Amino acid sequence: MTSITQSRLCPLSLSLSLGLLLLLLLLLLLKSAPCAAGARFVIGVDGGTESIRACVFDAETGEPVGSPHAVPYKTTFPGPGEAEQDPRSWYDNLCQAVKGATLSASATIQEDCSPHIEAISLDTTCCSVCFLDSNFEPLRPCLLWMDSRSSKQCDEILLKAKGDPALSVNSGGEGPLSAEWMLPKALWYAQNHPDEWASACKHVCEYQDYLNFRLTSKFVGSSVNAAVRWHFDGRSCTSPSPSGRPTSLYDKVNMSKLLEKLPQTFLPFASVIAPLTPTAAVDLGLTSSVLVIQGGPDAFVGMVGLGCVKPKQLCLITGSSHLHCAVSSSTGTSKSCWGAYRGAPLPNVCFAEGGQSSTGSILRWGKQLLGGEEGEDGGENLTYKVLDAEAESCPPGADGLLALETFQGSRTPETDAKAKGALIGLTLSHTRGHVWRALLEGVCFGTRNCIEGLAAAGHPASEILIAGGATRSGLWLQMHSDVCGLPIVVCKFSDAPLLGSAILASVGAGVYSDVNEAVEKMVKISHRITPDPTKTKRYSEIFGVYKKLGPAIKPLIHDLHRLRGGATIAPSLLSADWADIAGEVGKCENDPNIKYIHCDVFDGVEVDSPNALTFGPAMIGAIRKRTKLLLDVHLVVKDPAAYVEAMGENGCDCLIIQFETFGSRSEFRQCLSRIRGLGMRAGACIAPRTQVEEISEEIREGLIDVVDVLSVEPGFASQSIQFGVLSKVAEIKGEGEGVRVIVDGGINDKTAKRVLSSGADTLVSGSYVFKHPGGVKVAVKSLLSI
């Protein structure tokens, strides 16, 4: 090479060669130098229910670098209503997730080059409570946010501390208080493990606090967690003095010791906790110069990721229902909303919530109903796009057609579980497009009503940041803006919790001076929608009629509810006199409040109880011959599919299969299809520990006609009800119109009122009905007249 160069290069070519050589050397130096010179990077972490995810972000632009890396962890369900995770697995999986994210970022930036990480911040599930010893080691698995074993403690707190100012965030002090929250869970632990609570348990905290301690050796709390779920004042609790603590509330329920066990230092979003410890740095594959920045609950960090951080901004989460999250400068509270929580999501603001029970679910119902057989767009081929086009050709107000969207009851500003929907003003000139437009507008009027309810409580909005299903319809987005008279903002990056964590990390690292500045730079807007003043004026006139409609028809709706029979009682033969089944069934005849007989068929295998061995298909056939009542058969057996045909042949009207007995989702779905194929209604029963989301897909697809919500453990008679499961009723009805919801177990004269208020269609009661001194009919009447 040298001899060839020397023999052929002239002075000019030699200069060119030297220039190329210098360029090559420069490229080599750049490759060996720190990657992306001048770039700054942070890591956002999202600790969810099923897994923990991490992603590297450009600290200045908010752009993800590489892909998020997720590592799943195990959840155990040791008993009814119980859900636990091992806190140690959170840390182990966090380490794997961070290493995976930095590896992905390295591959994206430059081969063999790792980004220089400046800070890391975490969002985690809220109300996942840990009990630790003096060395900050877990004494037991954490009580996961969905754990509802403390439902009794909720009732105790509301009873003993009624009127305490700290309870005002719970619908103006009226409740309910969720079993998810910190105080009920800690009270459950103290009452059920008193010795351990008094001696071994030195620290109590949440998922967020435990991981931050493992990363920094600093035991600090999130002021946002404390504000929204611990009944703290999120502003004053950050001061060095012990202010902002709900001392009187904790004293009233004999939990003053909890205040000593919780973190004593509280930090708001984006505060620097400390650098990584040397051990944590090695575990995560980072350096000990990386700062750990205070994050908080996933939903509230997600608000930051959407840019919803300033007073008068409202975050609208859309799906089967609508959730309205208003950022406010007011601490006002009211029965028309939930909150306000002081110092959330940021120290200088408050946060209040409102909600609609049925929104996107109404559109699914409408699409199904309007499909018909009309041409190529009829039936299954009918699309939302086609319906939107037809609606768009109709004027605002749908030519005098108005819909009331409270199909599944009303959440806010007025809570009414008996509320129903309405379609008023129909004429023969109205088309499918008019009906569709009225449904779209009805949801928007309901949204405006909730927003006005928040404003009346001191939480007005000047713009809406929207996420979820509504963003897929340009017509509906514009309609929300026109009806509410507010601009709509749609963001580009949909993974708001991860981006929110990155924003907090950037602020903590000093890239930006505060969260507001970081949001301006890192949250990218896809597009904005502004209201059409002419349409807003027209909609305001119609909204005046909408506001009169609900109160005007409320007495009629309640009358219809009464005439329809409202909720009905299904006597459970599990508690009947089995020596006289025919006689017991006969007692249930000719009662307008009894439409169903509930038959539990247990084989004694799937439920480990000596009581869980009942009868089979032959007995169902014998009962069928002796009654005209509909038979709900609850099947809890080892091989459910083997019983389907026999149950159909013996007169079962609705076969309810236990979700947890199936080994796979496909087997569950196949069994549902087979039940419906044999002419029976298909039901699914879920144990207290199972969440509605486990069967929501089947509900939406119409595979499930009935959902049996167990409020006790299957196989045991005379158990106490677990009130925490009642929130599932509205959730199920939001997923599928026409689905009958059963609440099964623990129904008596002390519990019926609360179950009825949940909106359940059928209440299963055994011991109370068959053992009532006044007889079956008296028992049933007393349950429904509570």
C-alpha positions in Angstrom: 0.0 0.0 0.0 2.8 2.4 0.9 4.8 1.8 -2.3 1.7 2.2 -4.5 0.9 5.5 -2.8 4.4 6.8 -3.1 4.7 6.0 -6.8 1.4 7.5 -7.9 0.6 10.5 -5.6 1.3 14.0 -6.8 1.4 16.9 -4.2 -2.4 17.6 -4.9 -3.4 14.0 -4.5 -1.3 13.7 -1.4 -3.2 16.6 0.2 -6.5 15.0 -0.7 -5.3 11.7 0.8 -4.2 13.4 4.0 -7.7 15.1 4.1 -9.5 11.8 3.7 -7.2 10.3 6.4 -8.0 13.1 8.8 -11.8 12.7 8.1 -11.5 8.9 8.8 -9.7 9.6 12.0 -12.4 12.1 13.0 -15.1 9.6 12.3 -13.3 7.0 14.4 -12.9 9.5 17.3 -16.6 10.3 17.1 -17.5 6.7 17.2 -15.3 6.2 20.3 -16.5 9.4 22.0 -19.6 9.7 24.1 -22.6 9.1 21.8 -24.8 12.0 20.6 -22.5 14.7 21.9 -24.4 17.3 23.9 -27.6 15.1 24.1 -29.1 14.6 27.5 -31.1 11.4 28.5 -33.4 10.4 31.2 -35.3 7.2 32.0 -39.0 7.0 32.7 -40.4 4.0 34.5 -44.0 2.8 34.7 -44.8 0.2 37.4 -48.1 -1.2 36.4 -50.3 -4.0 37.7 -48.9 -6.7 35.4 -45.4 -5.5 34.7 -42.8 -2.8 35.1 -41.7 -0.9 32.0 -38.7 1.4 31.4 -37.8 3.7 28.4 -35.0 6.1 27.7 -36.1 9.5 26.6 -34.3 12.6 25.1 -34.4 14.8 28.2 -34.9 18.0 26.1 -37.4 16.9 23.4 -39.3 14.1 25.1 -38.7 11.8 22.2 -38.4 8.1 23.2 -34.9 6.6 22.4 -35.3 3.0 21.5 -38.3 1.0 22.7 -39.8 0.5 26.2 -38.7 -2.7 27.9 -41.3 -4.5 30.0 -40.7 -7.3 32.6 -43.8 -9.0 34.0 -44.2 -10.0 37.7 -46.5 -12.4 39.5 -49.7 -11.5 41.3 -51.1 -14.0 43.8 -54.7 -14.3 45.0 -54.6 -16.1 48.3 -58.2 -15.6 49.2 -61.5 -13.9 48.2 -60.9 -10.2 47.4 -57.2 -10.6 48.0 -54.4 -9.7 45.6 -50.7 -9.6 46.6 -47.3 -9.0 45.0 -43.8 -9.5 46.4 -42.1 -6.0 46.7 -38.7 -7.6 46.1 -39.9 -8.6 42.6 -40.6 -5.0 41.8 -37.0 -4.1 42.3 -35.6 -7.2 40.5 -37.8 -6.5 37.5 -37.0 -2.8 37.6 -33.3 -3.7 37.2 -34.1 -5.9 34.2 -36.4 -3.3 32.6 -33.8 -0.5 32.9 -31.1 -2.7 31.4 -33.3 -3.6 28.5 -34.3 0.0 27.9 -30.7 1.3 27.9 -29.7 -1.6 25.5 -32.5 -0.6 23.1 -31.5 3.0 23.3 -27.8 2.2 22.6 -28.8 0.2 19.5 -30.9 3.2 18.3 -28.3 5.9 18.9 -25.1 4.2 17.7 -23.6 0.8 17.7 -21.5 0.1 20.8 -22.6 3.3 22.4 -24.5 3.8 25.6 -26.5 7.0 26.3 -25.4 9.0 29.3 -28.3 8.9 31.7 -28.8 11.8 34.0 -31.9 10.9 36.0 -34.6 8.4 36.5 -38.2 8.8 37.8 -40.9 6.2 38.4 -44.7 6.1 38.3 -46.3 3.1 40.0 -49.7 1.8 40.9 -51.4 3.8 43.7 -52.5 2.1 47.0 -50.2 -0.9 46.7 -49.3 -1.0 50.4 -46.2 -2.5 52.0 -45.5 -3.4 55.6 -41.7 -3.3 56.4 -39.5 -4.2 59.4 -36.8 -2.0 60.9 -34.4 -2.9 58.0 -37.0 -2.0 55.5 -37.5 -5.6 54.5 -41.1 -6.7 53.7 -42.8 -8.6 56.5 -45.4 -10.0 54.0 -46.5 -9.5 50.4 -47.9 -6.1 49.6 -51.6 -5.6 49.5 -52.1 -4.7 45.8 -54.2 -1.7 44.9 -57.1 -4.0 43.8 -57.1 -5.9 47.2 -60.5 -5.4 48.8 -60.2 -7.4 52.0 -60.5 -4.1 54.0 -64.1 -3.4 52.9 -65.3 -3.8 56.5 -62.7 -1.4 57.7 -64.1 1.2 55.2 -67.5 1.0 56.9 -65.8 1.3 60.3 -63.9 4.4 59.3 -67.0 6.1 57.8 -69.0 5.3 61.0 -66.4 6.3 63.6 -65.0 9.4 61.8 -68.2 10.8 60.2 -67.9 14.5 59.8 -64.1 14.6 60.0 -62.8 17.2 57.5 -60.3 14.8 56.0 -63.2 12.7 54.6 -64.6 15.7 52.6 -62.8 14.4 49.5 -65.0 11.4 49.6 -68.0 12.9 47.8 -68.3 15.8 50.3 -67.9 13.4 53.3 -70.8 11.1 52.2 -68.5 8.3 51.0 -68.0 5.7 49.9 -64.4 5.1 51.0 -62.6 2.7 48.8 -61.0 -0.4 50.2 -58.0 0.4 47.9 -56.9 3.4 50.0 -54.1 3.4 52.5 -56.0 3.9 55.8 -58.5 0.9 55.4 -55.6 -1.4 54.4 -53.4 -0.4 57.3 -56.4 -0.8 59.7 -57.1 -4.3 58.3 -53.4 -5.2 59.0 -53.4 -3.7 62.5 -56.6 -5.5 63.4 -55.7 -8.9 61.9 -52.0 -9.0 62.9 -51.9 -6.9 66.1 -48.7 -8.4 67.5 -46.8 -7.9 64.3 -48.3 -4.4 63.9 -47.2 -3.4 67.4 -43.6 -4.7 67.3 -42.2 -5.9 64.0 -43.8 -3.5 61.6 -41.8 -0.3 61.8 -42.6 1.2 58.4 -45.6 1.4 56.1 -45.4 2.7 52.6 -46.5 2.3 49.0 -44.9 0.7 45.9 -43.5 4.1 44.9 -41.8 4.7 48.3 -40.4 1.2 48.5 -38.6 1.3 45.2 -37.3 4.8 45.8 -35.8 3.6 49.1 -34.2 0.6 47.3 -32.6 3.0 44.8 -31.5 5.7 47.3 -31.7 4.5 50.9 -34.0 7.5 51.5 -37.4 6.8 53.0 -39.6 9.5 51.5 -43.3 9.6 50.4 -45.0 11.1 47.4 -47.1 14.1 48.4 -49.4 13.3 45.5 -50.1 9.8 46.9 -50.6 11.2 50.3 -53.1 13.8 49.0 -55.2 11.6 46.8 -55.3 8.3 48.8 -54.0 8.9 52.3 -56.3 11.9 53.3 -53.3 14.2 53.7 -53.1 17.8 52.7 -50.7 17.5 49.7 -49.4 21.0 50.1 -48.6 21.4 53.7 -47.4 17.8 54.2 -44.2 18.7 52.3 -43.1 21.2 55.1 -40.5 20.0 57.7 -43.1 20.4 60.5 -45.6 17.5 60.9 -48.5 19.5 59.3 -50.9 18.3 56.7 -51.4 15.0 58.5 -55.0 13.9 59.1 -54.4 13.4 62.8 -58.0 13.6 64.0 -59.2 11.1 61.4 -56.4 8.6 62.3 -57.1 9.1 66.0 -60.8 8.4 65.6 -60.1 5.0 64.2 -57.3 4.2 66.7 -54.6 4.4 64.0 -52.4 7.2 65.3 -49.4 4.8 65.2 -49.8 4.7 61.4 -48.6 8.3 61.2 -45.4 7.3 62.9 -44.8 4.4 60.5 -45.4 6.3 57.3 -42.6 8.3 55.7 -41.9 11.5 57.6 -40.6 13.4 54.6 -42.9 14.0 51.6 -41.7 15.3 48.2 -43.8 16.7 45.4 -43.4 15.7 41.7 -39.9 16.3 40.2 -38.1 16.7 43.5 -34.6 15.2 43.8 -34.5 12.4 46.3 -30.8 11.4 46.0 -28.4 9.8 43.6 -28.4 6.1 43.1 -26.6 4.2 45.7 -23.5 2.3 44.4 -25.3 -1.0 44.9 -28.4 0.2 43.0 -26.2 1.7 40.2 -24.6 -1.7 39.6 -28.0 -3.5 39.7 -29.4 -1.1 37.1 -26.3 -1.0 34.9 -26.1 2.8 35.5 -23.6 5.1 37.3 -24.0 6.4 40.8 -24.3 9.9 39.4 -27.8 9.2 38.2 -30.4 11.2 40.2 -33.6 9.5 41.4 -36.5 11.9 41.0 -39.8 11.8 42.9 -42.6 10.4 40.8 -46.0 9.2 42.0 -49.3 7.5 41.1 -49.5 6.3 37.5 -52.8 8.2 36.7 -51.5 11.5 37.9 -48.1 11.1 36.3 -50.1 10.3 33.2 -51.8 13.7 33.5 -48.4 15.3 33.3 -47.6 13.2 30.2 -50.7 14.6 28.6 -49.7 18.1 29.6 -52.7 18.6 32.0 -51.0 20.5 34.8 -52.4 24.0 34.9 -55.6 25.2 36.5 -58.6 25.3 34.2 -57.2 22.3 32.2 -59.4 19.2 32.1 -58.2 15.8 31.2 -61.0 13.8 29.5 -60.4 10.0 29.4 -62.8 8.4 27.0 -63.8 4.8 26.5 -66.9 2.8 27.5 -67.4 5.7 30.0 -66.0 9.2 30.4 -63.7 10.3 33.3 -63.2 14.1 33.8 -60.0 15.1 35.7 -60.0 18.9 36.4 -56.9 20.7 37.5 -57.9 23.6 39.7 -56.6 26.3 42.0 -59.6 25.8 44.3 -59.9 23.4 47.3 -63.7 23.3 46.9 -65.5 20.0 47.4 -69.1 19.0 46.6 -71.4 16.0 46.3 -71.3 16.7 42.5 -67.7 15.6 42.2 -64.9 13.7 43.9 -62.0 15.7 45.5 -60.6 18.3 45.5 -57.2 16.9 46.4 -54.8 19.6 47.5 -51.4 19.6 46.0 -52.2 17.2 43.1 -50.9 16.7 40.6 -48.5 19.6 41.3 -48.0 21.4 44.7 -49.6 24.7 43.5 -52.8 23.1 42.2 -55.7 20.8 43.2 -57.5 18.1 41.3 -61.2 17.0 41.2 -63.0 14.2 39.4 -66.3 13.7 37.6 -67.6 10.9 35.5 -70.3 9.5 33.1 -71.3 5.9 33.4 -72.2 5.2 29.7 -70.6 7.0 26.7 -68.7 4.8 24.2 -70.8 1.9 25.4 -73.9 3.8 24.1 -72.3 4.1 20.7 -71.6 0.3 20.5 -75.2 -0.3 21.5 -76.4 2.2 18.8 -74.3 0.7 16.1 -75.6 -2.7 16.9 -79.2 -1.5 17.0 -79.0 0.6 13.8 -77.3 -2.0 11.7 -80.4 -3.6 10.3 -80.4 -5.0 6.8 -80.0 -1.9 4.8 -77.9 -2.4 1.8 -74.2 -3.1 1.8 -73.7 -1.0 4.9 -76.2 -2.9 6.9 -75.7 -5.6 9.5 -72.1 -6.5 10.4 -70.7 -4.3 7.6 -72.0 -1.1 9.2 -69.0 1.0 10.4 -68.7 4.0 12.7 -67.3 5.9 9.7 -70.5 5.3 7.8 -72.7 6.4 10.7 -70.6 9.5 11.3 -71.0 10.5 7.7 -74.8 10.1 7.9 -74.8 12.1 11.2 -72.7 14.8 9.7 -75.3 15.5 7.0 -77.8 16.3 9.8 -77.9 19.7 11.5 -76.9 20.3 15.1 -79.7 19.2 17.3 -80.6 16.4 14.9 -83.8 18.2 13.8 -85.4 18.2 17.2 -84.2 14.8 18.4 -82.5 14.7 21.8 -80.9 11.8 23.7 -80.3 11.4 27.4 -77.1 9.4 27.8 -77.6 8.0 31.4 -78.3 4.5 30.1 -76.5 2.9 33.0 -77.3 5.5 35.7 -75.7 8.8 36.5 -72.4 9.4 38.3 -72.0 13.1 38.4 -73.1 15.8 38.9 -76.1 13.9 40.3 -75.6 10.3 41.5 -78.6 8.2 40.6 -78.1 4.5 40.0 -81.8 4.2 38.8 -81.4 6.8 36.0 -82.0 5.5 32.5 -81.5 6.8 29.0 -84.1 8.5 26.7 -84.6 9.5 23.1 -87.2 12.2 22.8 -88.6 14.1 19.8 -88.9 11.2 17.4 -90.9 11.7 14.1 -91.3 9.7 11.0 -89.0 12.0 9.2 -86.0 11.1 11.3 -83.3 8.9 9.7 -80.6 6.6 11.1 -78.2 9.6 10.8 -80.5 11.7 13.0 -80.6 9.0 15.7 -76.8 8.5 15.5 -76.2 12.3 15.8 -78.5 12.5 18.8 -76.6 9.8 20.6 -73.3 11.5 19.9 -74.7 14.8 21.0 -76.3 13.3 24.1 -72.9 12.1 25.4 -71.4 15.5 24.7 -74.3 17.2 26.6 -73.6 14.9 29.5 -69.9 15.8 29.4 -70.8 19.5 29.5 -73.1 18.8 32.5 -70.3 17.2 34.4 -67.9 20.0 33.5 -70.4 22.5 34.8 -70.8 20.4 38.0 -67.0 20.6 38.5 -67.1 24.4 37.8 -69.9 24.8 40.3 -67.7 23.2 42.9 -64.9 25.7 42.1 -63.1 23.8 39.3 -63.8 25.5 35.9 -62.1 24.4 32.7 -60.9 26.5 29.7 -59.6 23.6 27.6 -59.9 19.8 27.3 -57.0 17.4 26.8 -58.5 14.3 25.5 -57.4 10.7 25.3 -59.0 7.4 24.4 -61.6 6.1 21.9 -63.2 9.5 21.1 -60.0 10.6 19.4 -60.7 8.2 16.5 -63.8 10.2 15.4 -63.2 13.7 14.0 -66.9 14.5 14.1 -67.3 13.5 17.7 -64.1 15.4 18.7 -65.5 18.6 17.1 -68.9 17.9 18.6 -67.3 17.7 22.1 -65.7 21.1 21.5 -68.8 22.7 20.0 -71.1 21.5 22.8 -68.8 22.4 25.7 -67.6 25.6 24.0 -64.0 24.6 24.8 -61.0 23.9 22.7 -59.9 20.2 22.5 -56.2 19.2 22.5 -55.0 15.8 21.1 -51.4 14.7 21.9 -49.0 12.8 19.7 -47.5 10.4 22.3 -50.1 8.1 23.7 -48.1 6.4 26.5 -48.7 9.3 28.9 -47.4 7.7 32.2 -44.0 6.9 30.7 -43.6 10.3 29.1 -44.8 11.9 32.4 -42.1 10.1 34.3 -39.5 11.3 31.8 -40.8 14.9 32.2 -40.3 14.7 36.0 -36.9 13.2 35.5 -35.9 16.0 33.2 -37.0 18.7 35.6 -35.2 16.9 38.5 -32.0 16.8 36.4 -32.2 20.5 35.8 -32.9 20.4 32.1 -36.0 22.5 32.8 -36.8 24.8 35.7 -40.2 23.3 36.4 -42.8 20.9 35.2 -44.8 23.5 33.3 -41.7 24.5 31.3 -40.9 20.8 30.6 -44.5 20.1 29.5 -44.3 23.0 27.0 -41.1 21.4 25.4 -41.7 17.7 25.8 -45.5 17.2 25.2 -46.1 17.3 21.5 -49.6 18.3 20.3 -51.0 16.4 17.4 -53.8 18.9 16.7 -56.2 21.3 18.3 -59.9 21.6 17.7 -61.6 24.9 18.4 -65.4 25.3 18.9 -67.5 26.8 16.1 -69.2 29.8 17.8 -72.4 29.4 15.8 -72.8 25.8 16.7 -71.9 26.4 20.4 -74.6 29.0 20.5 -77.1 26.5 19.0 -76.0 23.7 21.3 -76.2 26.0 24.4 -79.9 26.5 23.6 -80.4 22.7 23.3 -78.4 22.1 26.4 -80.9 24.1 28.3 -83.6 21.5 27.3 -81.2 18.7 28.1 -80.8 19.9 31.7 -84.5 19.9 32.1 -85.0 16.4 30.6 -83.3 14.3 33.4 -85.3 15.9 36.3 -88.5 15.9 34.2 -88.5 12.2 33.5 -86.9 11.0 36.8 -90.3 10.3 38.4 -91.4 8.4 35.3 -88.2 6.5 35.1 -88.5 5.5 38.7 -92.1 4.4 38.1 -91.0 2.3 35.2 -88.3 0.8 37.3 -90.8 -0.1 39.9 -93.3 -1.5 37.3 -90.6 -3.4 35.6 -89.9 -4.9 39.0 -86.5 -3.3 39.3 -84.1 -5.8 40.8 -85.4 -9.3 41.4 -84.5 -11.9 44.0 -83.2 -15.3 43.0 -83.6 -17.7 45.9 -80.5 -20.0 46.1 -81.3 -23.6 46.6 -77.9 -24.1 48.3 -79.6 -23.0 51.5 -83.0 -24.7 51.0 -84.3 -27.8 52.7 -82.9 -30.5 50.4 -85.3 -33.1 51.9 -88.2 -31.1 50.4 -86.7 -29.3 47.3 -90.1 -29.5 45.5 -91.8 -27.8 48.5 -89.1 -25.1 48.7 -89.3 -24.3 45.0 -93.1 -24.1 45.3 -92.8 -21.4 47.9 -91.1 -19.3 45.3 -93.9 -19.5 42.7 -96.3 -16.7 42.0 -94.2 -13.9 43.5 -93.7 -11.0 41.0 -90.3 -10.3 42.6 -89.0 -13.8 41.9 -88.2 -14.6 38.2 -85.3 -17.0 38.7 -84.3 -19.9 40.9 -80.5 -20.1 41.5 -79.1 -23.6 41.4 -75.4 -24.1 42.4 -74.0 -27.3 40.9 -70.6 -28.1 42.6 -68.7 -31.3 42.2 -66.7 -30.9 45.4 -63.4 -30.8 43.3 -63.0 -27.2 42.2 -64.0 -25.8 45.6 -62.2 -27.2 48.5 -65.0 -27.4 51.0 -67.1 -30.3 52.4 -70.2 -28.2 51.6 -69.2 -27.9 47.9 -70.9 -31.1 46.8 -74.4 -30.6 45.5 -76.5 -32.1 42.7 -76.2 -32.7 39.0 -78.2 -32.4 35.7 -80.9 -35.0 36.8 -81.9 -32.8 39.8 -82.1 -29.8 37.4 -84.4 -31.8 35.3 -86.6 -32.7 38.3 -86.8 -29.0 39.4 -87.6 -28.0 35.8 -90.7 -30.2 35.9 -92.0 -28.5 39.1 -91.6 -24.8 38.2 -92.2 -22.2 35.5 -89.5 -20.0 37.0 -86.3 -19.6 35.0 -83.4 -21.7 36.2 -80.0 -20.0 36.6 -77.5 -22.9 37.0 -74.2 -21.9 38.5 -71.6 -24.6 37.4 -68.4 -25.0 39.4 -66.9 -28.3 38.3 -63.6 -29.7 37.1 -64.7 -30.1 33.5 -67.5 -27.6 32.8 -67.7 -28.4 29.1 -68.7 -32.0 29.9 -71.9 -30.7 31.6 -73.2 -28.3 29.0 -75.2 -30.6 26.8 -76.8 -32.4 29.8 -77.8 -29.1 31.4 -79.5 -28.0 28.2 -81.4 -31.2 27.9 -82.6 -31.0 31.5 -84.2 -27.5 31.1 -81.5 -25.1 32.2 -82.4 -21.6 31.0 -79.1 -19.8 31.8 -75.9 -21.8 32.4 -73.3 -19.8 34.4 -69.8 -21.1 34.2 -67.1 -20.2 36.8 -64.3 -18.2 35.0 -61.5 -19.3 37.3 -62.1 -23.0 36.6 -60.8 -22.8 33.0 -57.2 -23.5 32.1 -57.2 -21.2 29.1 -59.1 -18.3 27.6 -59.9 -20.2 24.5 -61.6 -23.0 26.5 -63.7 -20.4 28.3 -64.8 -18.8 25.0 -65.6 -22.2 23.4 -67.7 -23.1 26.4 -69.7 -19.9 26.2 -70.3 -20.4 22.5 -71.4 -23.9 23.0 -73.9 -22.9 25.7 -75.4 -20.3 23.4 -75.4 -22.7 20.5 -77.7 -25.1 22.5 -80.2 -22.3 23.1 -79.3 -21.4 26.7 -78.2 -18.0 27.9 -74.5 -18.0 28.6 -73.3 -16.6 32.0 -69.9 -16.1 33.5 -69.3 -16.0 37.3 -66.3 -14.2 38.7 -64.9 -14.7 42.2 -64.2 -11.6 44.4 -60.6 -11.6 43.4 -61.2 -11.5 39.7 -61.5 -8.1 37.9 -64.1 -7.3 35.2 -61.3 -6.7 32.7 -60.6 -10.4 32.6 -64.0 -11.0 30.8 -64.6 -7.6 29.3 -63.7 -8.7 25.8 -66.3 -11.5 25.9 -68.9 -9.1 27.2 -68.3 -6.6 24.4 -68.5 -9.3 21.8 -71.8 -10.5 23.1 -70.6 -13.9 24.2 -71.9 -13.3 27.7 -75.6 -12.7 28.5 -75.3 -12.8 32.3 -72.5 -12.0 34.8 -72.7 -13.4 38.3 -70.6 -11.2 40.6 -69.6 -13.3 43.6 -69.6 -11.3 46.8 -68.6 -14.4 48.9 -66.3 -17.3 48.3 -68.0 -20.1 46.3 -69.1 -23.2 48.2 -69.8 -21.8 51.6 -73.2 -20.7 52.9 -73.9 -17.9 55.3 -70.8 -15.8 54.6 -70.5 -12.0 55.1 -70.7 -10.0 52.0 -67.6 -8.2 50.5 -68.9 -4.8 49.6 -65.8 -4.0 47.6 -67.1 -6.1 44.6 -70.1 -3.9 44.1 -68.1 -1.4 42.0 -68.0 -4.2 39.3 -71.7 -3.8 38.6 -71.4 -0.4 36.9 -68.2 -1.5 35.2 -69.9 -4.6 33.7 -72.9 -2.5 32.5 -70.5 -0.1 30.9 -69.0 -2.9 28.9 -72.2 -4.5 27.5 -75.7 -3.3 27.1 -78.4 -5.8 28.0 -76.1 -7.9 30.2 -78.0 -9.0 33.4 -75.8 -8.5 36.4 -76.2 -10.8 39.5 -74.8 -10.1 42.9 -74.4 -13.5 44.6 -73.9 -14.1 48.4 -74.4 -12.4 51.7 -77.7 -10.8 50.8 -79.9 -10.0 53.9 -81.9 -7.1 55.4 -78.6 -5.5 56.5 -76.9 -5.6 53.1 -79.6 -5.4 50.5 -79.9 -1.6 50.3 -76.2 -1.2 49.4 -76.4 -4.0 46.8 -79.6 -2.5 45.3 -77.9 0.9 45.0 -75.1 -0.6 42.9 -77.6 -1.2 40.1 -77.6 -5.0 40.2 -80.5 -6.7 38.3 -80.7 -9.9 40.4 -79.8 -10.5 44.0 -79.1 -14.1 45.0 -80.1 -14.8 48.6 -80.2 -18.2 50.2 -80.1 -18.4 54.0 -82.1 -15.2 54.5 -84.9 -16.2 52.1 -85.4 -19.9 53.0 -84.8 -19.5 56.7 -86.8 -16.3 57.3 -89.4 -16.8 60.1 -92.0 -15.1 57.9 -91.5 -17.3 54.9 -90.0 -16.8 51.4 -92.4 -14.1 50.3 -92.0 -12.0 53.4 -88.3 -12.3 53.1 -88.2 -11.3 49.4 -90.6 -8.3 50.0 -88.4 -7.1 52.9 -85.2 -7.3 50.8 -86.7 -5.1 48.0 -88.4 -2.6 50.3 -85.2 -1.7 52.2 
